Amino acid sequence: MNANSNATSLKSDAVTVRFSDPQQLVPQLGDVSAALFKIAGNGAVPRSTVCLVHLRAGQLVANTYLTVLHTGNLRRAKVPEEKITAVASWRDAPYFTEAERVALELVEAVLTPDPHGERVPDDLYARAAEHYDATALATLAMVIGQVNFFIPLALIGRPLPGVSPAEQWRPAKAE
């Protein structure tokens, strides 16, 4: 089944895209998106780590569109399949470097409320600082912010998993 036939069945059986093209509706989205992608790709944090963080965020908010999107990004980055599969259970998986582990722990801390204290405690920040310099830490924070920026579009707009934005957004209605 190709992506187009899959999108058709998803539209009719389970999921209907709610938005027309958000970039047509809010043209400034293109500028913000470009800036966020430029920050995430500045080289301070390895691309594979950026993708791992984005995948974990998609898993944490239980959004299939984001998990499919970022799984594909990891595959295109030639990350081994075992590592991709183990992102949800990274704490006991042998596939991750210590730097990747702390990045995954950071995204979990940011996205998961802690009823017992601060989301990003000093010890977590100190462990992150052992693996990332100041520029990389700031970049990593913005990488988490980047995926957080797109989460509402994924949850509210409900784009179709595995279908490119160009193929799935309905044309904007003329006013």
C-alpha positions in Angstrom: 0.0 0.0 0.0 1.5 3.3 -1.0 1.3 6.5 1.1 -1.5 8.0 -1.1 -3.8 4.9 -0.8 -3.0 4.8 2.9 -3.9 8.5 3.3 -7.2 7.8 1.5 -8.2 5.0 3.8 -7.1 7.0 6.9 -9.2 10.0 5.8 -12.3 7.9 5.3 -11.9 5.3 8.1 -10.1 6.9 11.1 -8.6 10.3 10.7 -9.6 13.5 8.9 -7.1 16.3 8.6 -8.6 19.3 10.4 -6.6 22.2 9.0 -6.0 23.4 5.5 -2.4 24.2 5.0 -1.3 26.1 8.1 1.4 27.9 6.2 -1.2 29.3 3.8 -3.4 30.3 6.8 -0.5 31.8 8.7 2.3 32.7 6.2 4.7 33.7 9.0 4.9 30.0 10.0 7.4 29.5 7.1 9.8 32.1 8.6 9.5 30.6 12.1 9.9 27.1 10.8 13.0 28.0 8.8 14.6 29.7 11.8 13.9 26.7 14.1 15.3 24.2 11.5 18.4 26.4 11.1 18.9 26.4 14.9 18.4 22.6 15.1 20.8 22.1 12.3 23.6 24.4 13.5 25.9 21.4 14.1 26.2 21.9 17.9 24.1 18.8 18.5 24.5 15.7 16.2 21.6 15.4 13.8 20.8 11.9 15.0 20.5 13.2 18.5 18.1 15.9 17.3 16.0 13.2 15.6 16.1 11.0 18.7 14.8 13.9 20.9 12.1 14.6 18.4 11.0 11.0 18.2 10.8 10.7 22.0 8.7 13.9 22.2 6.3 12.5 19.6 6.1 9.3 21.7 5.5 11.2 24.9 2.6 13.2 23.5 1.3 9.9 21.9 1.1 11.4 18.4 1.4 8.9 15.5 2.1 11.6 12.9 5.2 12.8 14.9 6.4 9.3 15.7 6.2 8.2 12.0 7.8 11.5 10.8 10.7 11.3 13.2 11.2 7.6 12.8 11.6 8.3 9.0 14.1 11.1 9.8 16.1 8.7 11.9 16.1 6.1 9.1 17.2 8.6 6.6 20.0 9.6 8.9 21.0 5.9 8.8 20.4 5.3 12.5 20.3 1.5 13.2 16.8 0.1 13.4 17.4 -1.4 16.9 18.2 2.1 18.2 15.1 3.6 16.6 12.9 0.9 18.1 14.4 1.3 21.5 13.8 5.0 21.9 10.6 4.4 23.9 12.6 2.2 26.3 16.0 4.0 26.1 16.8 3.7 29.8 17.5 0.0 29.7 18.6 -0.2 26.0 22.2 -0.7 25.2 22.2 1.3 22.0 22.6 4.9 23.3 25.6 7.0 24.2 25.6 8.8 27.5 25.1 12.1 25.6 22.1 10.7 23.8 20.7 9.4 27.1 20.9 12.7 28.8 19.3 14.4 25.8 16.4 11.9 26.0 16.2 12.5 29.7 16.0 16.2 29.1 13.1 16.0 26.6 11.3 13.7 29.1 11.9 16.2 31.9 10.6 19.1 29.9 7.5 17.2 28.6 6.6 15.3 31.8 5.3 17.0 34.9 7.2 16.1 38.1 4.9 16.2 41.1 7.9 16.0 43.4 9.9 18.9 42.2 11.5 20.8 39.5 11.3 19.3 35.9 15.0 19.9 35.1 16.8 19.6 38.4 20.4 20.8 38.9 21.8 17.2 38.7 20.2 16.6 35.3 21.6 19.9 34.0 25.0 19.1 35.4 25.0 15.7 33.7 24.0 17.3 30.4 26.8 19.9 30.8 29.3 17.0 31.0 28.4 16.0 27.5 27.4 19.3 25.8 29.1 22.7 25.9 27.1 25.9 26.4 26.2 26.3 22.8 25.1 22.7 22.4 23.0 22.9 25.6 21.3 26.0 24.4 20.8 24.3 21.0 19.4 21.2 22.7 16.9 23.3 24.6 15.8 25.0 21.4 15.6 21.5 19.7 13.1 20.5 22.4 11.4 23.9 21.8 11.3 23.2 18.1 9.3 19.9 18.5 7.2 21.6 21.1 6.3 24.3 18.6 4.9 21.7 16.2 3.1 19.5 18.7 -0.1 21.7 18.7 -0.2 21.6 14.9 0.1 17.8 15.1 -2.4 17.3 17.9 -5.0 19.9 16.8 -4.5 19.8 13.0 -4.2 16.0 13.0 -2.0 15.6 9.9 -1.9 12.1 8.4 1.0 9.8 9.4 3.4 9.0 6.5 1.9 11.6 4.2 3.8 14.6 3.1 2.3 18.0 4.0 2.0 18.9 0.4 -0.2 15.8 -0.2 -2.5 16.1 2.7 -3.4 19.7 3.6 -6.7 20.8 2.2 -6.6 23.9 0.1 -7.5 27.0 2.2 -11.2 28.0 1.6 -11.7 31.3 -0.1 -13.3 33.9 2.2 
